């Protein structure tokens, strides 16, 4: 049985049985002295962080583009 077979069987199990398998694997690893690194919990983005990321993604690749408009092109100013 290979990893792919094991994963297919694991995915076919109900959630509670999958949790039981994970607990057993952690138990065996601990008994064998193998440290298991658990993934970090996702952190929430602040509005400012998300806005900065969104703007960077929107403007990605435009850093070297020539500016093709002037103040005369503005329809409104504050």
N, CA, C and O of each residue as an XYZ file, in Angstrom:
312
protein
N       0.853     -1.171      0.000
C       0.000      0.000      0.000
C       0.898      1.232      0.000
O       1.796      1.359      0.832
N       0.645      2.139     -0.943
C       1.424      3.365     -1.035
C       0.712      4.520     -0.373
O      -0.399      4.383      0.139
N       1.378      5.665     -0.394
C       0.798      6.859      0.213
C      -0.530      7.240     -0.428
O      -1.475      7.616      0.266
N      -0.600      7.142     -1.755
C      -1.825      7.526     -2.447
C      -2.995      6.630     -2.031
O      -4.118      7.107     -1.873
N      -2.729      5.335     -1.856
C      -3.772      4.411     -1.402
C      -4.236      4.784      0.005
O      -5.430      4.794      0.304
N      -3.265      5.088      0.854
C      -3.576      5.456      2.231
C      -4.416      6.739      2.275
O      -5.387      6.825      3.026
N      -4.041      7.714      1.478
C      -4.779      8.973      1.435
C      -6.203      8.755      0.908
O      -7.157      9.336      1.427
N      -6.338      7.921     -0.115
C      -7.671      7.649     -0.677
C      -8.573      6.996      0.373
O      -9.745      7.352      0.498
N      -8.030      6.052      1.118
C      -8.819      5.384      2.161
C      -9.173      6.383      3.256
O     -10.307      6.412      3.735
N      -8.202      7.200      3.650
C      -8.428      8.182      4.701
C      -9.514      9.173      4.297
O     -10.365      9.525      5.114
N      -9.494      9.622      3.051
C     -10.489     10.582      2.588
C     -11.885      9.971      2.506
O     -12.882     10.691      2.571
N     -11.962      8.663      2.365
C     -13.273      8.020      2.281
C     -13.915      7.809      3.656
O     -15.100      7.489      3.745
N     -13.140      7.985      4.714
C     -13.660      7.802      6.074
C     -14.460      9.023      6.519
O     -14.216     10.133      6.046
N     -15.416      8.821      7.429
C     -16.127      9.968      8.012
C     -15.161     10.830      8.833
O     -14.106     10.355      9.253
N     -15.522     12.084      9.059
C     -14.661     13.035      9.762
C     -14.204     12.525     11.139
O     -13.042     12.693     11.508
N     -15.101     11.915     11.881
C     -14.726     11.450     13.219
C     -13.679     10.348     13.161
O     -12.802     10.279     14.022
N     -13.765      9.481     12.146
C     -12.772      8.418     11.993
C     -11.443      8.977     11.500
O     -10.383      8.478     11.878
N     -11.490     10.021     10.650
C     -10.254     10.667     10.206
C      -9.518     11.263     11.409
O      -8.296     11.153     11.517
N     -10.273     11.892     12.307
C      -9.679     12.470     13.515
C      -9.042     11.385     14.372
O      -7.983     11.592     14.964
N      -9.691     10.230     14.436
C      -9.149      9.109     15.203
C      -7.828      8.636     14.608
O      -6.885      8.332     15.339
N      -7.764      8.574     13.278
C      -6.526      8.168     12.596
C      -5.417      9.175     12.894
O      -4.289      8.783     13.192
N      -5.730     10.470     12.816
C      -4.724     11.490     13.096
C      -4.227     11.386     14.536
O      -3.029     11.509     14.789
N      -5.135     11.161     15.474
C      -4.736     10.993     16.877
C      -3.804      9.801     17.031
O      -2.810      9.871     17.754
N      -4.127      8.708     16.348
C      -3.293      7.504     16.436
C      -1.905      7.760     15.853
O      -0.903      7.326     16.419
N      -1.847      8.457     14.734
C      -0.553      8.765     14.116
C       0.278      9.638     15.052
O       1.479      9.412     15.203
N      -0.351     10.636     15.683
C       0.370     11.470     16.642
C       0.874     10.641     17.817
O       1.987     10.854     18.299
N       0.058      9.697     18.279
C       0.458      8.817     19.383
C       1.679      7.979     18.995
O       2.643      7.884     19.754
N       1.628      7.376     17.813
C       2.749      6.542     17.350
C       4.007      7.389     17.175
O       5.101      6.953     17.535
N       3.861      8.592     16.627
C       5.015      9.472     16.430
C       5.631      9.855     17.773
O       6.851      9.825     17.931
N       4.785     10.217     18.742
C       5.279     10.588     20.065
C       5.975      9.407     20.732
O       7.018      9.573     21.364
N       5.402      8.226     20.591
C       5.981      7.016     21.171
C       7.338      6.711     20.543
O       8.226      6.159     21.193
N       7.488      7.083     19.256
C       8.737      6.822     18.537
C       9.742      7.948     18.687
O      10.873      7.839     18.214
N       9.338      9.035     19.346
C      10.236     10.165     19.538
C      10.312     11.097     18.334
O      11.249     11.887     18.218
N       9.337     11.012     17.442
C       9.304     11.876     16.268
C       8.451     13.096     16.590
O       7.298     12.972     17.003
N       9.033     14.271     16.396
C       8.288     15.512     16.646
C       7.454     15.850     15.422
O       7.952     15.846     14.296
N       6.180     16.144     15.656
C       5.282     16.536     14.575
C       5.043     18.026     14.694
O       4.585     18.523     15.723
N       5.366     18.734     13.611
C       5.122     20.173     13.598
C       3.702     20.421     13.121
O       3.326     20.031     12.016
N       2.931     21.064     13.958
C       1.556     21.385     13.578
C       1.566     22.720     12.835
O       2.318     23.625     13.198
N       0.743     22.845     11.805
C       0.708     24.112     11.073
C       0.215     25.243     11.954
O      -0.607     25.044     12.848
N       0.732     26.432     11.685
C       0.296     27.599     12.437
C      -1.144     27.944     12.075
O      -1.575     27.770     10.935
N      -1.860     28.425     13.049
C      -3.238     28.842     12.801
C      -3.222     30.088     11.919
O      -2.390     30.975     12.108
N      -4.126     30.151     10.973
C      -4.153     31.347     10.127
C      -4.464     32.587     10.950
O      -5.266     32.550     11.883
N      -3.822     33.673     10.591
C      -4.047     34.916     11.310
C      -4.941     35.821     10.486
O      -4.867     35.841      9.258
N      -5.771     36.555     11.165
C      -6.678     37.476     10.481
C      -5.888     38.681      9.978
O      -4.962     39.155     10.636
N      -6.269     39.161      8.806
C      -5.647     40.349      8.231
C      -6.351     41.585      8.775
O      -7.569     41.592      8.948
N      -5.586     42.610      9.037
C      -6.208     43.885      9.369
C      -6.699     44.511      8.063
O      -6.262     44.120      6.980
N      -7.595     45.466      8.166
C      -8.096     46.143      6.967
C      -6.956     46.821      6.214
O      -6.922     46.807      4.983
N      -6.029     47.409      6.953
C      -4.907     48.107      6.322
C      -4.008     47.126      5.567
O      -3.584     47.409      4.446
N      -3.719     45.978      6.176
C      -2.886     44.970      5.511
C      -3.557     44.450      4.246
O      -2.913     44.291      3.210
N      -4.851     44.189      4.341
C      -5.576     43.683      3.176
C      -5.630     44.730      2.069
O      -5.463     44.398      0.896
N      -5.860     45.985      2.431
C      -5.905     47.057      1.432
C      -4.563     47.207      0.728
O      -4.510     47.382     -0.489
N      -3.478     47.138      1.500
C      -2.145     47.249      0.904
C      -1.882     46.100     -0.057
O      -1.370     46.318     -1.155
N      -2.228     44.876      0.341
C      -2.042     43.725     -0.533
C      -2.868     43.864     -1.805
O      -2.378     43.592     -2.901
N      -4.128     44.290     -1.658
C      -5.000     44.433     -2.816
C      -4.448     45.468     -3.790
O      -4.477     45.259     -5.003
N      -3.949     46.575     -3.269
C      -3.395     47.621     -4.133
C      -2.125     47.140     -4.821
O      -1.923     47.403     -6.006
N      -1.269     46.437     -4.084
C      -0.047     45.898     -4.707
C      -0.379     44.928     -5.834
O       0.265     44.943     -6.883
N      -1.373     44.095     -5.617
C      -1.761     43.134     -6.657
C      -2.383     43.847     -7.853
O      -2.129     43.473     -8.998
N      -3.191     44.866     -7.597
C      -3.839     45.594     -8.684
C      -2.822     46.333     -9.541
O      -2.989     46.435    -10.757
N      -1.772     46.847     -8.916
C      -0.773     47.637     -9.636
C       0.450     46.827    -10.061
O       1.394     47.378    -10.627
N       0.436     45.545     -9.796
C       1.578     44.680    -10.106
C       1.927     44.775    -11.593
O       1.055     44.647    -12.453
N       3.199     44.999    -11.883
C       3.664     45.055    -13.258
C       3.570     46.429    -13.882
O       3.984     46.613    -15.026
N       3.032     47.405    -13.156
C       2.861     48.739    -13.720
C       3.959     49.699    -13.271
O       3.908     50.881    -13.608
N       4.938     49.227    -12.528
C       5.952     50.100    -11.947
C       6.733     50.874    -12.998
O       7.086     52.030    -12.769
N       7.011     50.266    -14.142
C       7.858     50.882    -15.161
C       7.071     51.480    -16.327
O       7.668     51.898    -17.319
N       5.759     51.527    -16.225
C       4.961     52.097    -17.301
C       5.057     53.617    -17.288
O       5.094     54.251    -16.234
N       5.096     54.172    -18.476
C       5.150     55.626    -18.593
C       3.776     56.212    -18.276
O       2.751     55.619    -18.612
N       3.759     57.370    -17.632
C       2.510     58.047    -17.320
C       2.022     58.723    -18.593
O       2.763     59.479    -19.222
N       0.780     58.453    -18.974
C       0.275     58.973    -20.239
C      -0.862     59.972    -20.052
O      -1.662     60.172    -20.965
N      -0.943     60.594    -18.894
C      -1.992     61.574    -18.649
C      -1.402     62.767    -17.904
O      -0.327     62.676    -17.311
N      -2.115     63.875    -17.945
C      -1.667     65.096    -17.272
C      -2.791     65.615    -16.389
O      -3.867     65.020    -16.337
N      -2.549     66.718    -15.698
C      -3.576     67.333    -14.866
C      -4.771     67.778    -15.709
O      -5.899     67.812    -15.216
N      -4.533     68.113    -16.952
C      -5.621     68.557    -17.829
C      -6.616     67.433    -18.081
O      -7.760     67.706    -18.443
N      -6.216     66.184    -17.902
C      -7.094     65.048    -18.121
C      -8.069     64.838    -16.948
O      -9.046     64.100    -17.083
N      -7.809     65.478    -15.812
C      -8.672     65.305    -14.637
C     -10.036     65.933    -14.892
O     -10.126     67.044    -15.415
N     -11.089     65.226    -14.527
C     -12.453     65.749    -14.676
C     -12.923     66.412    -13.394
O     -13.840     67.233    -13.424
N     -12.319     66.074    -12.282
C     -12.686     66.671    -11.000
C     -11.427     66.785    -10.155
O     -10.523     65.954    -10.253
N     -11.378     67.795     -9.346
C     -10.251     67.929     -8.430
C     -10.774     68.396     -7.075
O     -11.824     69.034     -6.989
N     -10.048     68.078     -6.044
C     -10.485     68.430     -4.697
C      -9.599     69.495     -4.136
O      -9.801     69.934     -3.004
